[in-house]
Amino acid sequence: MEFSITQRHYDIIIKQVQQNYPYESGGFIGGKDGLISAIFPVFNQDYSGKTDVFAIFPEDIQRAHLFFEKHGL
């Protein structure tokens, strides 16, 4: 599957990764017709201090789904 991403959304992802380095970053991306048109960053819920772990709460997943559904993505 191929997809495209706008420069704006790409920059959002890169900024989040740079701000959280050396810790893991994550989130959700959404769009349609092969174009990423929304970013939903999620805070790392792992508080162990390890740099190679990323955890999210089920509520984060639910909020992301609702966000994308609301915007038809």
Secondary structure by P-SEA (a helix, b strand, c coil): ccccccaaaaaaaaaaaaaaccbbbbbbbbbccccccbbbbbccccccccccbbbbcaaaaaaaaaaaaaacc
